């Protein structure tokens, strides 16, 4: 839907340039992320107050932009309750977007994540990459 509207916008701009006799050409490269960035789009104030809504919007943007990168989240237990985490899991199943969740917590707190797959690395683990 965004892609179709972007193409229509570029066509309208090209038509106006042609009618004003300006020898300029407009080309749409299909990069919706660049277009959204140029438009200075930001979260609405209502969304800004809800961490779950911010994450949900980010996942939907990845879907809309056909972004194949992995979304990384950390320490969601600090700002999502267990019901919201379950909703996030369900949303992730529906949208099929790769998400990497990193939680810095003790092994005893794993009940918070219910059915999520997890890998525990002990508290003394240090991974150095140079």
MMTF fields as JSON, N, C-alpha, C and O atoms, coordinates in Angstrom:
{
  "mmtfVersion": "1.0.0",
  "mmtfProducer": "UNKNOWN",
  "numBonds": 519,
  "numAtoms": 520,
  "numGroups": 130,
  "numChains": 1,
  "numModels": 1,
  "chainsPerModel": [1],
  "groupsPerChain": [130],
  "chainIdList": ["A"],
  "bondAtomList": [4, 2, 8, 6, 12, 10, 16, 14, 20, 18, 24, 22, 28, 26, 32, 30, 36, 34, 40, 38, 44, 42, 48, 46, 52, 50, 56, 54, 60, 58, 64, 62, 68, 66, 72, 70, 76, 74, 80, 78, 84, 82, 88, 86, 92, 90, 96, 94, 100, 98, 104, 102, 108, 106, 112, 110, 116, 114, 120, 118, 124, 122, 128, 126, 132, 130, 136, 134, 140, 138, 144, 142, 148, 146, 152, 150, 156, 154, 160, 158, 164, 162, 168, 166, 172, 170, 176, 174, 180, 178, 184, 182, 188, 186, 192, 190, 196, 194, 200, 198, 204, 202, 208, 206, 212, 210, 216, 214, 220, 218, 224, 222, 228, 226, 232, 230, 236, 234, 240, 238, 244, 242, 248, 246, 252, 250, 256, 254, 260, 258, 264, 262, 268, 266, 272, 270, 276, 274, 280, 278, 284, 282, 288, 286, 292, 290, 296, 294, 300, 298, 304, 302, 308, 306, 312, 310, 316, 314, 320, 318, 324, 322, 328, 326, 332, 330, 336, 334, 340, 338, 344, 342, 348, 346, 352, 350, 356, 354, 360, 358, 364, 362, 368, 366, 372, 370, 376, 374, 380, 378, 384, 382, 388, 386, 392, 390, 396, 394, 400, 398, 404, 402, 408, 406, 412, 410, 416, 414, 420, 418, 424, 422, 428, 426, 432, 430, 436, 434, 440, 438, 444, 442, 448, 446, 452, 450, 456, 454, 460, 458, 464, 462, 468, 466, 472, 470, 476, 474, 480, 478, 484, 482, 488, 486, 492, 490, 496, 494, 500, 498, 504, 502, 508, 506, 512, 510, 516, 514],
  "bondOrderList": [1, 1, 1, 1, 1, 1, 1, 1, 1, 1, 1, 1, 1, 1, 1, 1, 1, 1, 1, 1, 1, 1, 1, 1, 1, 1, 1, 1, 1, 1, 1, 1, 1, 1, 1, 1, 1, 1, 1, 1, 1, 1, 1, 1, 1, 1, 1, 1, 1, 1, 1, 1, 1, 1, 1, 1, 1, 1, 1, 1, 1, 1, 1, 1, 1, 1, 1, 1, 1, 1, 1, 1, 1, 1, 1, 1, 1, 1, 1, 1, 1, 1, 1, 1, 1, 1, 1, 1, 1, 1, 1, 1, 1, 1, 1, 1, 1, 1, 1, 1, 1, 1, 1, 1, 1, 1, 1, 1, 1, 1, 1, 1, 1, 1, 1, 1, 1, 1, 1, 1, 1, 1, 1, 1, 1, 1, 1, 1, 1],
  "groupList": [{"groupName": "UNK", "atomNameList": ["N", "CA", "C", "O"], "elementList": ["N", "C", "C", "O"], "formalChargeList": [0, 0, 0, 0], "bondAtomList": [1, 0, 2, 1, 3, 2], "bondOrderList": [1, 1, 2], "singleLetterCode": "X", "chemCompType": "L-PEPTIDE LINKING"}],
  "groupTypeList": [0, 0, 0, 0, 0, 0, 0, 0, 0, 0, 0, 0, 0, 0, 0, 0, 0, 0, 0, 0, 0, 0, 0, 0, 0, 0, 0, 0, 0, 0, 0, 0, 0, 0, 0, 0, 0, 0, 0, 0, 0, 0, 0, 0, 0, 0, 0, 0, 0, 0, 0, 0, 0, 0, 0, 0, 0, 0, 0, 0, 0, 0, 0, 0, 0, 0, 0, 0, 0, 0, 0, 0, 0, 0, 0, 0, 0, 0, 0, 0, 0, 0, 0, 0, 0, 0, 0, 0, 0, 0, 0, 0, 0, 0, 0, 0, 0, 0, 0, 0, 0, 0, 0, 0, 0, 0, 0, 0, 0, 0, 0, 0, 0, 0, 0, 0, 0, 0, 0, 0, 0, 0, 0, 0, 0, 0, 0, 0, 0, 0],
  "groupIdList": [1, 2, 3, 4, 5, 6, 7, 8, 9, 10, 11, 12, 13, 14, 15, 16, 17, 18, 19, 20, 21, 22, 23, 24, 25, 26, 27, 28, 29, 30, 31, 32, 33, 34, 35, 36, 37, 38, 39, 40, 41, 42, 43, 44, 45, 46, 47, 48, 49, 50, 51, 52, 53, 54, 55, 56, 57, 58, 59, 60, 61, 62, 63, 64, 65, 66, 67, 68, 69, 70, 71, 72, 73, 74, 75, 76, 77, 78, 79, 80, 81, 82, 83, 84, 85, 86, 87, 88, 89, 90, 91, 92, 93, 94, 95, 96, 97, 98, 99, 100, 101, 102, 103, 104, 105, 106, 107, 108, 109, 110, 111, 112, 113, 114, 115, 116, 117, 118, 119, 120, 121, 122, 123, 124, 125, 126, 127, 128, 129, 130],
  "secStructList": [7, 2, 2, 2, 2, 2, 2, 2, 2, 2, 2, 2, 2, 2, 2, 2, 2, 2, 2, 6, 6, 7, 7, 7, 7, 7, 7, 7, 7, 7, 7, 2, 2, 2, 2, 2, 2, 2, 6, 6, 7, 7, 7, 7, 2, 2, 2, 2, 6, 7, 2, 2, 2, 2, 2, 2, 2, 2, 2, 2, 2, 2, 2, 2, 6, 6, 7, 7, 1, 7, 3, 3, 3, 3, 7, 4, 4, 4, 6, 7, 7, 2, 2, 2, 2, 2, 2, 2, 2, 2, 2, 2, 2, 2, 2, 6, 7, 7, 3, 3, 3, 3, 7, 7, 7, 7, 4, 4, 4, 4, 4, 4, 4, 6, 6, 7, 7, 7, 7, 7, 7, 7, 6, 6, 7, 7, 7, 7, 7, 7],
  "xCoordList": [0.825, 0.0, 0.88, 0.643, 1.907, 2.809, 3.545, 3.739, 3.948, 4.67, 3.81, 4.291, 2.555, 1.652, 1.462, 1.47, 1.296, 1.121, 2.398, 2.341, 3.545, 4.82, 4.984, 5.413, 4.645, 4.723, 3.784, 4.134, 2.6, 1.642, 2.172, 2.029, 2.78, 3.367, 4.464, 4.497, 5.354, 6.437, 5.889, 6.41, 4.854, 4.236, 3.638, 3.77, 2.976, 2.391, 3.476, 3.323, 4.559, 5.662, 6.235, 6.497, 6.428, 6.954, 6.013, 6.463, 4.723, 3.739, 3.785, 3.72, 3.894, 3.96, 5.233, 5.207, 6.349, 7.6, 7.481, 7.983, 6.826, 6.629, 5.758, 6.058, 4.68, 3.754, 4.375, 3.996, 5.322, 5.98, 7.193, 7.937, 7.382, 8.457, 9.84, 10.727, 9.993, 11.301, 11.902, 11.252, 13.115, 13.727, 14.31, 15.501, 13.484, 13.916, 13.18, 12.059, 13.825, 13.236, 13.193, 14.15, 12.087, 11.908, 11.928, 11.22, 12.74, 12.804, 12.552, 13.184, 11.642, 11.347, 12.164, 12.019, 13.025, 13.907, 13.327, 13.986, 12.116, 11.478, 11.92, 11.522, 12.736, 13.238, 12.264, 12.356, 11.34, 10.327, 10.962, 10.511, 12.008, 12.669, 13.223, 13.107, 13.82, 14.359, 13.222, 13.345, 12.124, 10.972, 10.402, 10.091, 10.269, 9.751, 10.69, 10.239, 11.977, 12.952, 12.869, 12.936, 12.724, 12.62, 11.377, 11.395, 10.309, 9.046, 9.079, 8.135, 10.161, 10.332, 9.17, 8.606, 8.841, 7.77, 8.257, 9.398, 7.392, 7.732, 6.519, 5.407, 6.741, 5.645, 4.675, 5.083, 3.394, 2.406, 2.615, 3.163, 2.189, 2.375, 1.755, 2.296, 0.642, 0.026, 0.911, 1.018, 1.54, 2.416, 3.687, 4.21, 4.185, 5.423, 5.308, 6.327, 4.12, 3.927, 3.839, 3.808, 3.798, 3.628, 4.765, 4.829, 5.662, 6.75, 6.241, 6.837, 5.149, 4.609, 4.189, 4.468, 3.523, 3.078, 4.265, 4.195, 5.342, 6.546, 7.114, 7.448, 7.227, 7.754, 6.833, 7.303, 5.533, 4.549, 4.655, 4.628, 4.773, 4.899, 6.19, 6.206, 7.269, 8.55, 8.469, 8.974, 7.836, 7.682, 6.834, 7.147, 5.775, 4.92, 5.654, 5.43, 6.529, 7.329, 8.297, 8.493, 8.893, 9.772, 8.996, 9.501, 7.785, 6.957, 6.611, 6.749, 6.165, 5.744, 6.902, 6.718, 8.091, 9.266, 9.98, 11.013, 9.427, 10.042, 11.494, 12.368, 11.731, 13.071, 13.363, 12.635, 14.403, 14.716, 15.679, 16.061, 16.07, 16.989, 16.269, 15.041, 17.044, 16.515, 16.314, 17.189, 15.18, 14.906, 15.521, 15.254, 16.333, 16.946, 16.307, 16.179, 15.908, 15.312, 16.061, 16.493, 16.215, 16.862, 16.083, 15.504, 16.093, 15.487, 14.036, 13.646, 13.236, 11.828, 11.069, 10.01, 11.59, 10.927, 10.88, 10.076, 11.73, 11.729, 10.596, 10.231, 10.034, 8.987, 7.754, 6.833, 7.709, 6.493, 6.036, 6.859, 4.74, 4.251, 4.089, 4.234, 3.795, 3.754, 2.654, 2.831, 1.525, 0.45, 0.924, 0.662, 1.615, 2.129, 3.201, 3.29, 4.012, 5.017, 4.349, 4.798, 3.281, 2.537, 1.93, 1.921, 1.424, 0.898, 2.008, 1.798, 3.192, 4.339, 4.711, 5.024, 4.681, 4.954, 3.936, 4.307, 2.665, 1.612, 1.767, 1.619, 2.064, 2.269, 3.448, 3.395, 4.504, 5.681, 5.377, 5.899, 4.538, 4.127, 3.335, 3.534, 2.447, 1.626, 2.449, 2.265, 3.355, 4.11, 5.328, 5.819, 5.816, 6.981, 8.202, 8.869, 8.487, 9.652, 10.7, 10.374, 11.958, 12.981, 13.258, 13.543, 13.166, 13.402, 14.41, 14.268, 15.421, 16.388, 16.141, 16.253, 15.806, 15.531, 16.674, 16.962, 17.313, 18.394, 17.922, 17.579, 17.913, 17.444, 18.56, 19.042, 18.963, 19.976, 19.25, 18.783, 19.167, 18.405, 18.981, 19.871, 18.48, 18.886, 18.04, 16.933, 18.551, 17.85, 16.503, 15.58, 16.372, 15.108, 13.966, 12.799, 14.274, 13.244, 12.72, 11.983, 13.063, 12.655, 11.164, 10.641, 10.468, 9.017, 8.267, 7.173, 8.863, 8.258, 8.012, 7.056, 8.855, 8.805, 7.999, 7.957, 7.378, 6.443, 6.973, 7.901, 6.382, 6.707, 7.867, 8.165, 8.522, 9.613, 10.82, 11.147, 11.469, 12.723, 13.794, 13.845, 14.647, 15.696, 16.958, 16.915, 18.067, 19.363, 19.976, 20.092, 20.363, 20.925, 22.442, 23.021, 23.072, 24.522, 24.791, 24.233, 25.64, 25.825, 26.355, 26.852, 26.243, 26.579, 28.062, 28.451, 28.906, 30.339, 30.786, 31.977, 29.863, 30.214, 30.633, 29.949, 31.755, 32.227, 32.594, 33.376, 32.046, 32.31, 33.02, 32.415, 34.273, 35.045, 35.215, 35.654, 34.885, 35.084, 35.965, 35.621, 37.08, 37.992, 38.116, 38.841],
  "yCoordList": [-1.183, 0.0, 1.262, 2.191, 1.282, 2.43, 2.552, 3.653, 1.424, 1.437, 2.032, 2.842, 1.639, 2.159, 3.671, 4.403, 4.128, 5.568, 6.335, 7.444, 5.751, 6.404, 6.536, 7.58, 5.484, 5.547, 6.627, 7.35, 6.721, 7.739, 9.148, 10.051, 9.324, 10.621, 11.003, 12.131, 10.072, 10.353, 10.657, 11.533, 9.951, 10.224, 11.62, 12.327, 12.025, 13.369, 14.443, 15.447, 14.23, 15.198, 15.284, 16.377, 14.127, 14.125, 14.857, 15.603, 14.645, 15.309, 16.825, 17.572, 17.277, 18.721, 19.316, 20.405, 18.593, 19.079, 19.184, 20.133, 18.223, 18.232, 19.416, 20.091, 19.678, 20.765, 22.136, 23.098, 22.238, 23.533, 23.704, 24.677, 22.749, 22.791, 22.838, 23.578, 22.039, 21.903, 20.576, 19.537, 20.591, 19.363, 18.512, 18.2, 18.159, 17.335, 16.009, 15.915, 15.005, 13.67, 13.135, 13.286, 12.517, 11.93, 10.422, 9.862, 9.771, 8.31, 7.755, 8.158, 6.847, 6.162, 4.883, 4.018, 4.764, 3.604, 2.471, 1.449, 2.636, 1.576, 1.498, 0.581, 2.445, 2.42, 3.159, 4.373, 2.407, 3.008, 3.549, 4.565, 2.879, 3.365, 4.775, 5.621, 5.026, 6.362, 7.384, 8.493, 7.006, 7.893, 8.22, 9.375, 7.193, 7.42, 8.309, 9.167, 8.108, 8.929, 10.379, 11.298, 10.584, 11.929, 12.646, 13.858, 11.898, 12.488, 12.831, 13.423, 12.462, 12.733, 12.156, 12.815, 10.924, 10.24, 9.876, 9.446, 10.046, 9.686, 9.043, 9.123, 8.409, 7.786, 8.846, 9.94, 8.514, 9.425, 9.456, 8.511, 10.521, 10.611, 9.44, 9.031, 8.897, 7.762, 6.519, 5.778, 6.299, 5.142, 5.323, 4.357, 6.541, 6.816, 6.455, 6.229, 6.397, 6.103, 4.616, 4.223, 3.787, 2.354, 1.578, 1.519, 0.984, 0.196, -0.922, -1.182, -1.579, -2.642, -2.091, -2.709, -0.938, -0.343, 0.077, -0.009, 0.528, 0.884, -0.36, -0.323, -1.457, -2.707, -3.216, -3.625, -3.189, -3.655, -2.836, -3.395, -1.531, -0.657, -0.939, -0.96, -1.156, -1.455, -2.753, -2.825, -3.773, -5.04, -4.861, -5.423, -4.089, -3.85, -3.048, -3.262, -2.128, -1.382, -2.309, -2.18, -3.238, -4.212, -5.001, -5.259, -5.372, -6.124, -5.276, -5.733, -4.054, -3.166, -2.835, -2.729, -2.673, -2.315, -3.541, -3.417, -4.723, -5.98, -6.062, -6.505, -5.63, -5.633, -7.029, -7.532, -7.643, -9.013, -9.066, -10.151, -7.918, -7.919, -8.397, -8.38, -8.814, -9.319, -8.156, -7.301, -8.123, -7.106, -7.585, -8.703, -6.753, -7.101, -6.326, -5.104, -7.035, -6.419, -6.911, -8.062, -6.052, -6.515, -6.061, -4.976, -6.931, -6.666, -6.222, -5.28, -6.888, -6.51, -6.763, -6.175, -7.623, -7.879, -6.62, -6.53, -5.66, -4.413, -3.476, -2.592, -3.659, -2.721, -3.356, -2.64, -4.691, -5.384, -6.32, -6.969, -6.39, -7.389, -8.719, -8.771, -9.777, -11.107, -11.213, -11.914, -10.536, -10.561, -9.897, -10.404, -8.774, -8.089, -8.938, -8.96, -9.635, -10.5, -11.621, -11.96, -12.191, -13.23, -12.671, -13.35, -11.436, -10.784, -10.581, -10.75, -10.217, -10.035, -11.349, -11.367, -12.437, -13.748, -14.079, -14.544, -13.841, -14.132, -13.262, -13.746, -11.988, -11.072, -11.536, -11.489, -11.98, -12.453, -13.694, -13.853, -14.567, -15.766, -15.356, -15.922, -14.384, -13.929, -13.213, -13.454, -12.336, -11.522, -12.248, -11.888, -13.265, -14.054, -13.18, -13.28, -12.326, -11.451, -11.99, -12.281, -12.128, -12.643, -11.653, -10.478, -12.159, -11.335, -12.043, -13.228, -11.302, -11.797, -11.056, -9.832, -11.799, -11.21, -11.572, -12.749, -10.574, -10.791, -10.261, -9.087, -11.133, -10.758, -11.032, -12.161, -10.024, -10.18, -10.457, -9.54, -11.717, -12.134, -13.43, -14.029, -13.848, -15.115, -16.243, -16.009, -17.447, -18.619, -18.823, -19.364, -18.407, -18.573, -17.757, -18.075, -16.728, -15.849, -16.309, -15.561, -17.489, -17.922, -18.191, -18.243, -18.363, -18.611, -17.452, -17.627, -16.279, -15.086, -15.275, -14.72, -16.044, -16.162, -17.345, -17.581, -18.072, -19.12, -20.064, -20.832, -20.009, -20.944, -20.51, -21.188, -19.413, -18.938, -19.869, -20.348, -20.113, -20.862, -19.951, -18.763, -20.508, -19.675, -20.498, -21.725, -19.803, -20.407, -19.629, -18.405, -20.329, -19.672, -19.737, -20.802, -18.612, -18.534, -18.098, -17.104, -18.836, -18.537, -17.123, -16.477, -16.659, -15.268, -14.966, -13.798, -16.001, -15.788, -15.798, -15.647, -15.972, -16.066, -14.7, -13.699, -14.678, -13.462, -13.861, -14.79, -13.179, -13.478, -12.273, -11.217, -12.434, -11.347, -11.568, -12.64, -10.601, -10.656, -9.483, -8.327, -9.779, -8.707, -8.678, -7.844],
  "zCoordList": [0.0, 0.0, 0.0, -0.772, 0.882, 0.884, -0.444, -0.959, -0.984, -2.247, -3.36, -4.152, -3.421, -4.458, -4.301, -5.29, -3.082, -2.839, -3.159, -3.69, -2.84, -3.16, -4.671, -5.162, -5.402, -6.866, -7.421, -8.354, -6.833, -7.286, -6.999, -7.823, -5.833, -5.478, -6.464, -6.956, -6.749, -7.69, -9.079, -9.769, -9.493, -10.803, -10.838, -11.836, -9.748, -9.688, -9.751, -10.447, -9.028, -9.059, -10.474, -10.975, -11.116, -12.478, -13.437, -14.307, -13.276, -14.134, -13.945, -14.921, -12.711, -12.435, -13.034, -13.608, -12.895, -13.492, -15.008, -15.609, -15.615, -17.07, -17.479, -18.464, -16.734, -17.073, -16.858, -17.526, -15.938, -15.706, -16.607, -16.488, -17.509, -18.502, -17.841, -18.266, -16.804, -16.174, -16.623, -16.505, -17.13, -17.644, -16.507, -16.497, -15.591, -14.453, -14.502, -15.002, -13.98, -13.983, -12.554, -11.794, -12.206, -10.883, -11.038, -11.875, -10.229, -10.272, -8.884, -7.907, -8.821, -7.555, -7.514, -8.377, -6.505, -6.425, -5.574, -5.382, -5.066, -4.29, -2.841, -2.123, -2.398, -1.025, -0.105, 0.077, 0.462, 1.334, 2.609, 3.14, 3.109, 4.328, 4.129, 5.015, 2.973, 2.701, 2.632, 3.152, 1.994, 1.886, 3.273, 3.566, 4.119, 5.468, 6.275, 7.034, 6.114, 6.823, 6.361, 7.178, 5.063, 4.51, 5.025, 5.239, 5.222, 5.688, 7.173, 7.695, 7.855, 9.291, 10.109, 10.982, 9.797, 10.517, 11.903, 12.073, 12.9, 14.274, 14.922, 14.4, 16.054, 16.781, 17.286, 17.675, 17.277, 17.846, 19.364, 19.93, 20.016, 21.473, 22.237, 23.265, 21.764, 22.445, 22.386, 23.362, 21.241, 21.077, 21.889, 22.444, 21.965, 22.698, 24.178, 24.831, 24.707, 26.121, 26.408, 27.574, 25.391, 25.582, 24.916, 23.688, 25.705, 25.116, 24.2, 23.155, 24.582, 23.737, 22.38, 21.353, 22.361, 21.101, 20.228, 19.002, 20.853, 20.094, 19.421, 18.236, 20.16, 19.603, 18.493, 17.431, 18.739, 17.759, 16.465, 15.369, 16.597, 15.43, 14.68, 13.449, 15.415, 14.776, 13.97, 12.849, 14.543, 13.821, 12.564, 11.514, 12.672, 11.505, 10.431, 9.239, 10.843, 9.879, 9.142, 7.933, 9.876, 9.233, 8.175, 7.083, 8.512, 7.575, 6.354, 5.219, 6.581, 5.492, 4.557, 3.345, 5.122, 4.324, 3.76, 3.102, 4.021, 3.565, 4.015, 3.27, 5.235, 5.813, 6.349, 7.205, 5.86, 6.272, 7.454, 7.891, 7.97, 9.109, 10.37, 10.447, 11.333, 12.599, 13.567, 13.702, 14.23, 15.234, 16.545, 16.985, 17.162, 18.44, 19.576, 19.51, 20.61, 21.796, 23.021, 23.069, 24.001, 25.227, 26.45, 26.49, 27.434, 28.748, 28.686, 29.375, 27.871, 27.773, 29.076, 29.293, 29.937, 31.219, 32.079, 33.007, 31.777, 32.539, 32.149, 32.924, 30.95, 30.528, 29.909, 29.517, 29.809, 29.371, 30.483, 31.128, 30.705, 31.655, 30.918, 29.697, 31.642, 31.017, 29.963, 28.967, 30.157, 29.151, 27.857, 26.766, 27.976, 26.791, 26.105, 24.878, 26.902, 26.306, 25.505, 24.41, 26.053, 25.325, 24.04, 23.013, 24.088, 22.882, 21.855, 20.654, 22.347, 21.466, 20.793, 19.603, 21.536, 20.954, 19.864, 18.786, 20.14, 19.172, 17.919, 16.797, 18.121, 16.998, 16.151, 14.922, 16.81, 16.097, 15.27, 14.167, 15.799, 15.057, 13.816, 12.741, 13.956, 12.835, 11.761, 10.568, 12.191, 11.24, 10.669, 9.599, 11.377, 10.935, 10.707, 9.677, 11.671, 11.604, 12.576, 13.727, 12.132, 13.046, 14.181, 13.949, 15.405, 16.582, 17.482, 17.786, 17.899, 18.867, 20.167, 20.228, 21.198, 22.509, 23.436, 23.651, 23.975, 24.937, 26.282, 26.421, 27.25, 28.581, 29.584, 29.687, 30.307, 31.341, 32.656, 33.33, 32.998, 34.166, 34.715, 34.112, 35.835, 36.439, 35.867, 35.382, 35.921, 35.382, 36.074, 35.465, 37.314, 38.051, 37.454, 37.684, 36.705, 36.15, 34.801, 34.157, 34.35, 33.016, 32.895, 31.782, 34.011, 33.949, 33.306, 32.769, 33.365, 32.767, 31.278, 30.736, 30.613, 29.168, 28.659, 27.451, 29.522, 29.12, 28.068, 28.322, 26.875, 25.798, 24.911, 23.927, 25.225, 24.376, 24.491, 25.576, 23.364, 23.387, 23.971, 23.656, 24.82, 25.383, 25.593, 25.688, 25.662, 25.94, 27.087, 27.026, 28.117, 29.289, 29.242, 29.024, 29.444, 29.557, 30.991, 31.456, 31.689, 33.11, 33.339, 32.416, 34.57, 34.879, 34.751, 34.723, 34.673, 34.525, 33.073, 32.798, 32.14, 30.724, 30.186, 30.396, 29.495, 28.823, 27.411, 27.208, 26.45, 25.053, 24.434, 24.25, 24.123, 23.539, 22.051, 21.633, 21.263, 19.813, 19.417, 19.662, 18.816, 18.394, 16.891, 16.347]
}
